[in-house]
Amino acid sequence: MQPFSWIIIFLDDLVNHITTETNCYAQQHFNTHELAPHSREHNYKYVTPDKMWTYLGIVFMTGIDKHPEIEEYWSTRPLFHTPWYGQKMSLRQFQQISKFHFADNDARLADSENRLYKVRPIIDSLVGKFRNTYIPEKEIAVDEGMIAWKGRLIFRVYMPDKPDKYGIKTYLVCESTSGYIWNFEIYCGKSRPIKELVVDLLGPQLLDKGYHLYQDNYYSSVELCEMLLQRNTCVCGTFRMDRGAPKELKDDVKKIEKREICVFYKGAGSHTGVER
């Protein structure tokens, strides 16, 4: 099987959904707008799944082969000329497809509390594929990721420690060895309790299975670690002392010298190590 065959298997249902909703929105537009006699939209051709694959391929390529304006990909000027784009699709058809978004345009679906409602079917489809296609190995990690975005967006964030500092924050569960994203959730401007977030990200598929979870001090707390241990999930990560650490631990940490390690036990099988 060729590598692209796996992409088709992985995304075929999703591309069919995008095709259906794009054509639906185009039809709604034509039903509610009177076209000018010489409008190019009279020649609009409804999209097929094969044509949508071509369109998405061009979109992916524009992320690699970057130009200031979309028209430049079809330019015949020697400086910009790349015949591949014009061979796959005309500029006019690309612009027409781009005009009609692939969300259900039914106003009844607009939910002011759900800022992702237009792309929710896409997100749910991807997450379902990620989780059902592959079972991660024993070592997993939870962390934040960033989808680069500098445009206007109410839940755009600034994260100075990330390579892309402005964008859309995501919470990720990944396999540690490969980096495979098994599950993700998009931050929409309102933080959730960390314990609830981590439990939802792991879900019944990963909890109670003996996984080893690695995390940074954004997630770590005594309460969360104890709960995960009860769910047969070991935890390793950095820790903030204001996240439920006992007074004895806080006092002893102040006494240890640099490069010393002290270990604290609670019960049989759980312990905390602190290095200075």
C-alpha positions as protocol buffer text, in pm:
chain_id: "A"
residue {
  index: 1
  type: MET
  ca { x: 0 y: 0 z: 0 }
}
residue {
  index: 2
  type: GLN
  ca { x: 131 y: 345 z: -94 }
}
residue {
  index: 3
  type: PRO
  ca { x: 164 y: 617 z: 176 }
}
residue {
  index: 4
  type: PHE
  ca { x: -108 y: 828 z: 12 }
}
residue {
  index: 5
  type: SER
  ca { x: -347 y: 532 z: 39 }
}
residue {
  index: 6
  type: TRP
  ca { x: -328 y: 563 z: 417 }
}
residue {
  index: 7
  type: ILE
  ca { x: -417 y: 932 z: 392 }
}
residue {
  index: 8
  type: ILE
  ca { x: -725 y: 848 z: 185 }
}
residue {
  index: 9
  type: ILE
  ca { x: -836 y: 583 z: 435 }
}
residue {
  index: 10
  type: PHE
  ca { x: -773 y: 822 z: 723 }
}
residue {
  index: 11
  type: LEU
  ca { x: -950 y: 1127 z: 577 }
}
residue {
  index: 12
  type: ASP
  ca { x: -1191 y: 994 z: 316 }
}
residue {
  index: 13
  type: ASP
  ca { x: -1506 y: 1041 z: 529 }
}
residue {
  index: 14
  type: LEU
  ca { x: -1392 y: 1387 z: 630 }
}
residue {
  index: 15
  type: VAL
  ca { x: -1329 y: 1500 z: 271 }
}
residue {
  index: 16
  type: ASN
  ca { x: -1671 y: 1366 z: 169 }
}
residue {
  index: 17
  type: HIS
  ca { x: -1825 y: 1573 z: 450 }
}
residue {
  index: 18
  type: ILE
  ca { x: -1637 y: 1887 z: 341 }
}
residue {
  index: 19
  type: THR
  ca { x: -1751 y: 1831 z: -19 }
}
residue {
  index: 20
  type: THR
  ca { x: -2116 y: 1791 z: 81 }
}
residue {
  index: 21
  type: GLU
  ca { x: -2122 y: 2101 z: 302 }
}
residue {
  index: 22
  type: THR
  ca { x: -1934 y: 2313 z: 46 }
}
residue {
  index: 23
  type: ASN
  ca { x: -2191 y: 2228 z: -222 }
}
residue {
  index: 24
  type: CYS
  ca { x: -2477 y: 2283 z: 23 }
}
residue {
  index: 25
  type: TYR
  ca { x: -2351 y: 2629 z: 113 }
}
residue {
  index: 26
  type: ALA
  ca { x: -2301 y: 2716 z: -254 }
}
residue {
  index: 27
  type: GLN
  ca { x: -2661 y: 2615 z: -328 }
}
residue {
  index: 28
  type: GLN
  ca { x: -2789 y: 2825 z: -36 }
}
residue {
  index: 29
  type: HIS
  ca { x: -2590 y: 3120 z: -168 }
}
residue {
  index: 30
  type: PHE
  ca { x: -2733 y: 3089 z: -519 }
}
residue {
  index: 31
  type: ASN
  ca { x: -3087 y: 3051 z: -382 }
}
residue {
  index: 32
  type: THR
  ca { x: -3065 y: 3372 z: -179 }
}
residue {
  index: 33
  type: HIS
  ca { x: -2856 y: 3595 z: -408 }
}
residue {
  index: 34
  type: GLU
  ca { x: -2949 y: 3723 z: -750 }
}
residue {
  index: 35
  type: LEU
  ca { x: -2647 y: 3692 z: -975 }
}
residue {
  index: 36
  type: ALA
  ca { x: -2548 y: 3969 z: -1213 }
}
residue {
  index: 37
  type: PRO
  ca { x: -2596 y: 3877 z: -1582 }
}
residue {
  index: 38
  type: HIS
  ca { x: -2224 y: 3846 z: -1643 }
}
residue {
  index: 39
  type: SER
  ca { x: -2128 y: 3700 z: -1304 }
}
residue {
  index: 40
  type: ARG
  ca { x: -1866 y: 3427 z: -1318 }
}
residue {
  index: 41
  type: GLU
  ca { x: -2071 y: 3234 z: -1064 }
}
residue {
  index: 42
  type: HIS
  ca { x: -2310 y: 3133 z: -1344 }
}
residue {
  index: 43
  type: ASN
  ca { x: -2035 y: 2891 z: -1445 }
}
residue {
  index: 44
  type: TYR
  ca { x: -1983 y: 2752 z: -1096 }
}
residue {
  index: 45
  type: LYS
  ca { x: -1927 y: 2377 z: -1095 }
}
residue {
  index: 46
  type: TYR
  ca { x: -2028 y: 2180 z: -789 }
}
residue {
  index: 47
  type: VAL
  ca { x: -1735 y: 2008 z: -625 }
}
residue {
  index: 48
  type: THR
  ca { x: -1670 y: 1635 z: -640 }
}
residue {
  index: 49
  type: PRO
  ca { x: -1468 y: 1450 z: -372 }
}
residue {
  index: 50
  type: ASP
  ca { x: -1182 y: 1406 z: -622 }
}
residue {
  index: 51
  type: LYS
  ca { x: -1180 y: 1778 z: -696 }
}
residue {
  index: 52
  type: MET
  ca { x: -1187 y: 1853 z: -322 }
}
residue {
  index: 53
  type: TRP
  ca { x: -880 y: 1634 z: -274 }
}
residue {
  index: 54
  type: THR
  ca { x: -709 y: 1842 z: -544 }
}
residue {
  index: 55
  type: TYR
  ca { x: -817 y: 2164 z: -374 }
}
residue {
  index: 56
  type: LEU
  ca { x: -685 y: 2048 z: -36 }
}
residue {
  index: 57
  type: GLY
  ca { x: -360 y: 1938 z: -197 }
}
residue {
  index: 58
  type: ILE
  ca { x: -312 y: 2289 z: -333 }
}
residue {
  index: 59
  type: VAL
  ca { x: -389 y: 2436 z: 10 }
}
residue {
  index: 60
  type: PHE
  ca { x: -124 y: 2211 z: 169 }
}
residue {
  index: 61
  type: MET
  ca { x: 128 y: 2310 z: -97 }
}
residue {
  index: 62
  type: THR
  ca { x: 72 y: 2681 z: -35 }
}
residue {
  index: 63
  type: GLY
  ca { x: 185 y: 2618 z: 322 }
}
residue {
  index: 64
  type: ILE
  ca { x: 519 y: 2492 z: 190 }
}
residue {
  index: 65
  type: ASP
  ca { x: 562 y: 2711 z: -119 }
}
residue {
  index: 66
  type: LYS
  ca { x: 476 y: 3051 z: 28 }
}
residue {
  index: 67
  type: HIS
  ca { x: 382 y: 3363 z: -171 }
}
residue {
  index: 68
  type: PRO
  ca { x: 239 y: 3697 z: -49 }
}
residue {
  index: 69
  type: GLU
  ca { x: -78 y: 3672 z: -262 }
}
residue {
  index: 70
  type: ILE
  ca { x: -281 y: 3369 z: -369 }
}
residue {
  index: 71
  type: GLU
  ca { x: -286 y: 3488 z: -731 }
}
residue {
  index: 72
  type: GLU
  ca { x: 91 y: 3454 z: -751 }
}
residue {
  index: 73
  type: TYR
  ca { x: 67 y: 3073 z: -743 }
}
residue {
  index: 74
  type: TRP
  ca { x: -96 y: 3092 z: -1088 }
}
residue {
  index: 75
  type: SER
  ca { x: 125 y: 3376 z: -1214 }
}
residue {
  index: 76
  type: THR
  ca { x: 303 y: 3326 z: -1548 }
}
residue {
  index: 77
  type: ARG
  ca { x: 576 y: 3575 z: -1455 }
}
residue {
  index: 78
  type: PRO
  ca { x: 916 y: 3400 z: -1458 }
}
residue {
  index: 79
  type: LEU
  ca { x: 982 y: 3495 z: -1097 }
}
residue {
  index: 80
  type: PHE
  ca { x: 669 y: 3319 z: -966 }
}
residue {
  index: 81
  type: HIS
  ca { x: 570 y: 3074 z: -1239 }
}
residue {
  index: 82
  type: THR
  ca { x: 495 y: 2725 z: -1106 }
}
residue {
  index: 83
  type: PRO
  ca { x: 302 y: 2529 z: -1372 }
}
residue {
  index: 84
  type: TRP
  ca { x: 182 y: 2264 z: -1124 }
}
residue {
  index: 85
  type: TYR
  ca { x: -95 y: 2481 z: -975 }
}
residue {
  index: 86
  type: GLY
  ca { x: -254 y: 2567 z: -1309 }
}
residue {
  index: 87
  type: GLN
  ca { x: -229 y: 2206 z: -1423 }
}
residue {
  index: 88
  type: LYS
  ca { x: -430 y: 2089 z: -1123 }
}
residue {
  index: 89
  type: MET
  ca { x: -694 y: 2361 z: -1102 }
}
residue {
  index: 90
  type: SER
  ca { x: -765 y: 2705 z: -1242 }
}
residue {
  index: 91
  type: LEU
  ca { x: -732 y: 3008 z: -1018 }
}
residue {
  index: 92
  type: ARG
  ca { x: -1100 y: 3090 z: -1075 }
}
residue {
  index: 93
  type: GLN
  ca { x: -1218 y: 2750 z: -955 }
}
residue {
  index: 94
  type: PHE
  ca { x: -986 y: 2761 z: -654 }
}
residue {
  index: 95
  type: GLN
  ca { x: -1127 y: 3099 z: -553 }
}
residue {
  index: 96
  type: GLN
  ca { x: -1485 y: 2980 z: -604 }
}
residue {
  index: 97
  type: ILE
  ca { x: -1436 y: 2677 z: -380 }
}
residue {
  index: 98
  type: SER
  ca { x: -1262 y: 2894 z: -120 }
}
residue {
  index: 99
  type: LYS
  ca { x: -1565 y: 3124 z: -110 }
}
residue {
  index: 100
  type: PHE
  ca { x: -1801 y: 2859 z: 28 }
}
residue {
  index: 101
  type: HIS
  ca { x: -1709 y: 2738 z: 375 }
}
residue {
  index: 102
  type: PHE
  ca { x: -1770 y: 2375 z: 466 }
}
residue {
  index: 103
  type: ALA
  ca { x: -1978 y: 2425 z: 782 }
}
residue {
  index: 104
  type: ASP
  ca { x: -2350 y: 2366 z: 803 }
}
residue {
  index: 105
  type: ASN
  ca { x: -2490 y: 2712 z: 741 }
}
residue {
  index: 106
  type: ASP
  ca { x: -2816 y: 2644 z: 927 }
}
residue {
  index: 107
  type: ALA
  ca { x: -2859 y: 2941 z: 1162 }
}
residue {
  index: 108
  type: ARG
  ca { x: -3021 y: 2715 z: 1420 }
}
residue {
  index: 109
  type: LEU
  ca { x: -2685 y: 2549 z: 1475 }
}
residue {
  index: 110
  type: ALA
  ca { x: -2517 y: 2876 z: 1571 }
}
residue {
  index: 111
  type: ASP
  ca { x: -2428 y: 2841 z: 1939 }
}
residue {
  index: 112
  type: SER
  ca { x: -2293 y: 3148 z: 2112 }
}
residue {
  index: 113
  type: GLU
  ca { x: -2146 y: 2925 z: 2385 }
}
residue {
  index: 114
  type: ASN
  ca { x: -1961 y: 2704 z: 2136 }
}
residue {
  index: 115
  type: ARG
  ca { x: -1704 y: 2912 z: 1952 }
}
residue {
  index: 116
  type: LEU
  ca { x: -1598 y: 2611 z: 1744 }
}
residue {
  index: 117
  type: TYR
  ca { x: -1941 y: 2510 z: 1617 }
}
residue {
  index: 118
  type: LYS
  ca { x: -1852 y: 2573 z: 1253 }
}
residue {
  index: 119
  type: VAL
  ca { x: -1555 y: 2338 z: 1266 }
}
residue {
  index: 120
  type: ARG
  ca { x: -1679 y: 2100 z: 1537 }
}
residue {
  index: 121
  type: PRO
  ca { x: -1764 y: 1819 z: 1290 }
}
residue {
  index: 122
  type: ILE
  ca { x: -1412 y: 1842 z: 1148 }
}
residue {
  index: 123
  type: ILE
  ca { x: -1251 y: 1835 z: 1493 }
}
residue {
  index: 124
  type: ASP
  ca { x: -1465 y: 1542 z: 1608 }
}
residue {
  index: 125
  type: SER
  ca { x: -1383 y: 1350 z: 1291 }
}
residue {
  index: 126
  type: LEU
  ca { x: -1008 y: 1403 z: 1332 }
}
residue {
  index: 127
  type: VAL
  ca { x: -1008 y: 1315 z: 1702 }
}
residue {
  index: 128
  type: GLY
  ca { x: -1208 y: 1001 z: 1632 }
}
residue {
  index: 129
  type: LYS
  ca { x: -962 y: 893 z: 1362 }
}
residue {
  index: 130
  type: PHE
  ca { x: -660 y: 971 z: 1581 }
}
residue {
  index: 131
  type: ARG
  ca { x: -796 y: 764 z: 1870 }
}
residue {
  index: 132
  type: ASN
  ca { x: -931 y: 470 z: 1674 }
}
residue {
  index: 133
  type: THR
  ca { x: -644 y: 427 z: 1429 }
}
residue {
  index: 134
  type: TYR
  ca { x: -358 y: 376 z: 1674 }
}
residue {
  index: 135
  type: ILE
  ca { x: -305 y: 262 z: 2035 }
}
residue {
  index: 136
  type: PRO
  ca { x: -11 y: 447 z: 2196 }
}
residue {
  index: 137
  type: GLU
  ca { x: 275 y: 270 z: 2371 }
}
residue {
  index: 138
  type: LYS
  ca { x: 316 y: 284 z: 2748 }
}
residue {
  index: 139
  type: GLU
  ca { x: 484 y: 626 z: 2771 }
}
residue {
  index: 140
  type: ILE
  ca { x: 252 y: 920 z: 2698 }
}
residue {
  index: 141
  type: ALA
  ca { x: 261 y: 1294 z: 2766 }
}
residue {
  index: 142
  type: VAL
  ca { x: 12 y: 1575 z: 2810 }
}
residue {
  index: 143
  type: ASP
  ca { x: 117 y: 1923 z: 2702 }
}
residue {
  index: 144
  type: GLU
  ca { x: 6 y: 2241 z: 2526 }
}
residue {
  index: 145
  type: GLY
  ca { x: 52 y: 2298 z: 2156 }
}
residue {
  index: 146
  type: MET
  ca { x: 8 y: 2603 z: 1936 }
}
residue {
  index: 147
  type: ILE
  ca { x: -163 y: 2642 z: 1599 }
}
residue {
  index: 148
  type: ALA
  ca { x: 4 y: 2951 z: 1454 }
}
residue {
  index: 149
  type: TRP
  ca { x: -242 y: 3234 z: 1387 }
}
residue {
  index: 150
  type: LYS
  ca { x: -191 y: 3611 z: 1383 }
}
residue {
  index: 151
  type: GLY
  ca { x: -534 y: 3713 z: 1256 }
}
residue {
  index: 152
  type: ARG
  ca { x: -829 y: 3838 z: 1457 }
}
residue {
  index: 153
  type: LEU
  ca { x: -966 y: 3576 z: 1694 }
}
residue {
  index: 154
  type: ILE
  ca { x: -1122 y: 3624 z: 2035 }
}
residue {
  index: 155
  type: PHE
  ca { x: -941 y: 3324 z: 2186 }
}
residue {
  index: 156
  type: ARG
  ca { x: -601 y: 3382 z: 2026 }
}
residue {
  index: 157
  type: VAL
  ca { x: -328 y: 3353 z: 2289 }
}
residue {
  index: 158
  type: TYR
  ca { x: 34 y: 3458 z: 2337 }
}
residue {
  index: 159
  type: MET
  ca { x: 275 y: 3188 z: 2459 }
}
residue {
  index: 160
  type: PRO
  ca { x: 631 y: 3327 z: 2467 }
}
residue {
  index: 161
  type: ASP
  ca { x: 796 y: 2986 z: 2516 }
}
residue {
  index: 162
  type: LYS
  ca { x: 651 y: 2837 z: 2196 }
}
residue {
  index: 163
  type: PRO
  ca { x: 819 y: 2860 z: 1852 }
}
residue {
  index: 164
  type: ASP
  ca { x: 493 y: 3013 z: 1721 }
}
residue {
  index: 165
  type: LYS
  ca { x: 412 y: 3263 z: 1992 }
}
residue {
  index: 166
  type: TYR
  ca { x: 67 y: 3378 z: 1872 }
}
residue {
  index: 167
  type: GLY
  ca { x: -212 y: 3145 z: 1782 }
}
residue {
  index: 168
  type: ILE
  ca { x: -469 y: 2893 z: 1900 }
}
residue {
  index: 169
  type: LYS
  ca { x: -372 y: 2693 z: 2208 }
}
residue {
  index: 170
  type: THR
  ca { x: -440 y: 2321 z: 2215 }
}
residue {
  index: 171
  type: TYR
  ca { x: -416 y: 2063 z: 2490 }
}
residue {
  index: 172
  type: LEU
  ca { x: -256 y: 1743 z: 2358 }
}
residue {
  index: 173
  type: VAL
  ca { x: -209 y: 1382 z: 2461 }
}
residue {
  index: 174
  type: CYS
  ca { x: 79 y: 1235 z: 2261 }
}
residue {
  index: 175
  type: GLU
  ca { x: 283 y: 918 z: 2251 }
}
residue {
  index: 176
  type: SER
  ca { x: 621 y: 1012 z: 2399 }
}
residue {
  index: 177
  type: THR
  ca { x: 843 y: 817 z: 2160 }
}
residue {
  index: 178
  type: SER
  ca { x: 678 y: 911 z: 1830 }
}
residue {
  index: 179
  type: GLY
  ca { x: 497 y: 1237 z: 1909 }
}
residue {
  index: 180
  type: TYR
  ca { x: 175 y: 1087 z: 1766 }
}
residue {
  index: 181
  type: ILE
  ca { x: -121 y: 1306 z: 1868 }
}
residue {
  index: 182
  type: TRP
  ca { x: -377 y: 1068 z: 2018 }
}
residue {
  index: 183
  type: ASN
  ca { x: -624 y: 1329 z: 2144 }
}
residue {
  index: 184
  type: PHE
  ca { x: -651 y: 1706 z: 2157 }
}
residue {
  index: 185
  type: GLU
  ca { x: -878 y: 1983 z: 2279 }
}
residue {
  index: 186
  type: ILE
  ca { x: -879 y: 2346 z: 2163 }
}
residue {
  index: 187
  type: TYR
  ca { x: -871 y: 2626 z: 2419 }
}
residue {
  index: 188
  type: CYS
  ca { x: -1154 y: 2870 z: 2346 }
}
residue {
  index: 189
  type: GLY
  ca { x: -1087 y: 3139 z: 2604 }
}
residue {
  index: 190
  type: LYS
  ca { x: -1219 y: 2971 z: 2917 }
}
residue {
  index: 191
  type: SER
  ca { x: -996 y: 2744 z: 3124 }
}
residue {
  index: 192
  type: ARG
  ca { x: -1125 y: 2416 z: 3262 }
}
residue {
  index: 193
  type: PRO
  ca { x: -1024 y: 2258 z: 3595 }
}
residue {
  index: 194
  type: ILE
  ca { x: -695 y: 2076 z: 3530 }
}
residue {
  index: 195
  type: LYS
  ca { x: -812 y: 1750 z: 3684 }
}
residue {
  index: 196
  type: GLU
  ca { x: -1123 y: 1745 z: 3466 }
}
residue {
  index: 197
  type: LEU
  ca { x: -923 y: 1836 z: 3155 }
}
residue {
  index: 198
  type: VAL
  ca { x: -663 y: 1559 z: 3200 }
}
residue {
  index: 199
  type: VAL
  ca { x: -926 y: 1294 z: 3275 }
}
residue {
  index: 200
  type: ASP
  ca { x: -1121 y: 1388 z: 2962 }
}
residue {
  index: 201
  type: LEU
  ca { x: -807 y: 1390 z: 2745 }
}
residue {
  index: 202
  type: LEU
  ca { x: -706 y: 1042 z: 2860 }
}
residue {
  index: 203
  type: GLY
  ca { x: -1055 y: 898 z: 2860 }
}
residue {
  index: 204
  type: PRO
  ca { x: -1148 y: 537 z: 2936 }
}
residue {
  index: 205
  type: GLN
  ca { x: -922 y: 416 z: 2654 }
}
residue {
  index: 206
  type: LEU
  ca { x: -603 y: 520 z: 2841 }
}
residue {
  index: 207
  type: LEU
  ca { x: -706 y: 530 z: 3207 }
}
residue {
  index: 208
  type: ASP
  ca { x: -681 y: 207 z: 3411 }
}
residue {
  index: 209
  type: LYS
  ca { x: -444 y: 58 z: 3151 }
}
residue {
  index: 210
  type: GLY
  ca { x: -109 y: 107 z: 3328 }
}
residue {
  index: 211
  type: TYR
  ca { x: 15 y: 402 z: 3122 }
}
residue {
  index: 212
  type: HIS
  ca { x: 299 y: 628 z: 3236 }
}
residue {
  index: 213
  type: LEU
  ca { x: 201 y: 994 z: 3197 }
}
residue {
  index: 214
  type: TYR
  ca { x: 457 y: 1275 z: 3174 }
}
residue {
  index: 215
  type: GLN
  ca { x: 353 y: 1636 z: 3230 }
}
residue {
  index: 216
  type: ASP
  ca { x: 487 y: 1977 z: 3328 }
}
residue {
  index: 217
  type: ASN
  ca { x: 398 y: 2186 z: 3631 }
}
residue {
  index: 218
  type: TYR
  ca { x: 97 y: 2338 z: 3456 }
}
residue {
  index: 219
  type: TYR
  ca { x: -85 y: 2010 z: 3511 }
}
residue {
  index: 220
  type: SER
  ca { x: 84 y: 1851 z: 3815 }
}
residue {
  index: 221
  type: SER
  ca { x: -85 y: 1861 z: 4154 }
}
residue {
  index: 222
  type: VAL
  ca { x: -105 y: 1623 z: 4450 }
}
residue {
  index: 223
  type: GLU
  ca { x: -478 y: 1575 z: 4395 }
}
residue {
  index: 224
  type: LEU
  ca { x: -439 y: 1489 z: 4026 }
}
residue {
  index: 225
  type: CYS
  ca { x: -147 y: 1250 z: 4085 }
}
residue {
  index: 226
  type: GLU
  ca { x: -333 y: 1064 z: 4359 }
}
residue {
  index: 227
  type: MET
  ca { x: -642 y: 1033 z: 4144 }
}
residue {
  index: 228
  type: LEU
  ca { x: -441 y: 902 z: 3847 }
}
residue {
  index: 229
  type: LEU
  ca { x: -259 y: 650 z: 4066 }
}
residue {
  index: 230
  type: GLN
  ca { x: -597 y: 519 z: 4175 }
}
residue {
  index: 231
  type: ARG
  ca { x: -674 y: 478 z: 3803 }
}
residue {
  index: 232
  type: ASN
  ca { x: -358 y: 269 z: 3747 }
}
residue {
  index: 233
  type: THR
  ca { x: -178 y: 557 z: 3575 }
}
residue {
  index: 234
  type: CYS
  ca { x: 173 y: 654 z: 3690 }
}
residue {
  index: 235
  type: VAL
  ca { x: 270 y: 1020 z: 3673 }
}
residue {
  index: 236
  type: CYS
  ca { x: 605 y: 1194 z: 3631 }
}
residue {
  index: 237
  type: GLY
  ca { x: 653 y: 1568 z: 3600 }
}
residue {
  index: 238
  type: THR
  ca { x: 765 y: 1896 z: 3746 }
}
residue {
  index: 239
  type: PHE
  ca { x: 566 y: 2031 z: 4036 }
}
residue {
  index: 240
  type: ARG
  ca { x: 461 y: 2363 z: 4191 }
}
residue {
  index: 241
  type: MET
  ca { x: 479 y: 2374 z: 4568 }
}
residue {
  index: 242
  type: ASP
  ca { x: 152 y: 2567 z: 4588 }
}
residue {
  index: 243
  type: ARG
  ca { x: -37 y: 2275 z: 4430 }
}
residue {
  index: 244
  type: GLY
  ca { x: -113 y: 2085 z: 4751 }
}
residue {
  index: 245
  type: ALA
  ca { x: 240 y: 1997 z: 4863 }
}
residue {
  index: 246
  type: PRO
  ca { x: 254 y: 1911 z: 5237 }
}
residue {
  index: 247
  type: LYS
  ca { x: 427 y: 2154 z: 5471 }
}
residue {
  index: 248
  type: GLU
  ca { x: 702 y: 1900 z: 5550 }
}
residue {
  index: 249
  type: LEU
  ca { x: 795 y: 1882 z: 5183 }
}
residue {
  index: 250
  type: LYS
  ca { x: 807 y: 2259 z: 5147 }
}
residue {
  index: 251
  type: ASP
  ca { x: 1029 y: 2292 z: 5455 }
}
residue {
  index: 252
  type: ASP
  ca { x: 1272 y: 2015 z: 5357 }
}
residue {
  index: 253
  type: VAL
  ca { x: 1316 y: 2145 z: 5003 }
}
residue {
  index: 254
  type: LYS
  ca { x: 1459 y: 2466 z: 5146 }
}
residue {
  index: 255
  type: LYS
  ca { x: 1726 y: 2268 z: 5334 }
}
residue {
  index: 256
  type: ILE
  ca { x: 1871 y: 2051 z: 5058 }
}
residue {
  index: 257
  type: GLU
  ca { x: 2188 y: 2156 z: 4879 }
}
residue {
  index: 258
  type: LYS
  ca { x: 2232 y: 2195 z: 4506 }
}
residue {
  index: 259
  type: ARG
  ca { x: 2240 y: 1865 z: 4315 }
}
residue {
  index: 260
  type: GLU
  ca { x: 2094 y: 1683 z: 4616 }
}
residue {
  index: 261
  type: ILE
  ca { x: 1779 y: 1475 z: 4577 }
}
residue {
  index: 262
  type: CYS
  ca { x: 1529 y: 1398 z: 4849 }
}
residue {
  index: 263
  type: VAL
  ca { x: 1250 y: 1145 z: 4811 }
}
residue {
  index: 264
  type: PHE
  ca { x: 917 y: 1146 z: 4993 }
}
residue {
  index: 265
  type: TYR
  ca { x: 688 y: 847 z: 5020 }
}
residue {
  index: 266
  type: LYS
  ca { x: 317 y: 827 z: 5080 }
}
residue {
  index: 267
  type: GLY
  ca { x: 173 y: 480 z: 5115 }
}
residue {
  index: 268
  type: ALA
  ca { x: 306 y: 186 z: 4918 }
}
residue {
  index: 269
  type: GLY
  ca { x: 392 y: 270 z: 4562 }
}
residue {
  index: 270
  type: SER
  ca { x: 369 y: 650 z: 4544 }
}
residue {
  index: 271
  type: HIS
  ca { x: 662 y: 883 z: 4598 }
}
residue {
  index: 272
  type: THR
  ca { x: 789 y: 1229 z: 4516 }
}
residue {
  index: 273
  type: GLY
  ca { x: 1148 y: 1315 z: 4431 }
}
residue {
  index: 274
  type: VAL
  ca { x: 1282 y: 1670 z: 4458 }
}
residue {
  index: 275
  type: GLU
  ca { x: 1612 y: 1787 z: 4310 }
}
residue {
  index: 276
  type: ARG
  ca { x: 1768 y: 2124 z: 4373 }
}
